[in-house]
């Protein structure tokens, strides 16, 4: 599958003929100023929680593409009340079959509220199982023992993990998280966007290498195939 990075925690996955977008925060991100939000095509938009740096462009992209927003119940309802015609509410532990594969909503340890202060439910992560690839999108989270439940059900090819510290895990916790979910390949996210989460990328890669993990740090706008 092709994976395109749009900054912060926003990734677009091309899974067969389907385009699945995670946590779109692009327009206010100065590091992503070269990205044209209106040019992004998405069939599904998966939101891990309600904070602005994960949902800012979700409404616009959903309207542009008639995309389905998939999120915890409170967030899906919020978008439905804003006139988004296609939403799919979930909650922790639930699984749904979509045209591109299965989506399992798993726990994340983090706060959640929507940009207008509305209740954002609780933060979540996702395990996506497709015909050829299975991966974990952790969202914003601390290191938690709940991650050890994931390999009881899934054989992951890679995990997208936050590494920016302060609001989430740092790289040291992320390599432990990779051990917990039993993968050796980490795609880093939620770093460098704001001063609070700026990191030393060379140091992060060294930490991962010493733990026998591959840390992939994508450039904004870059597309890779995994």
Order of alpha helices (4+ residues) and beta strands (2+ residues): beta-beta-beta-beta-alpha-alpha-beta-alpha-beta-beta-beta-beta-beta-alpha-beta-alpha-beta-alpha-beta-beta
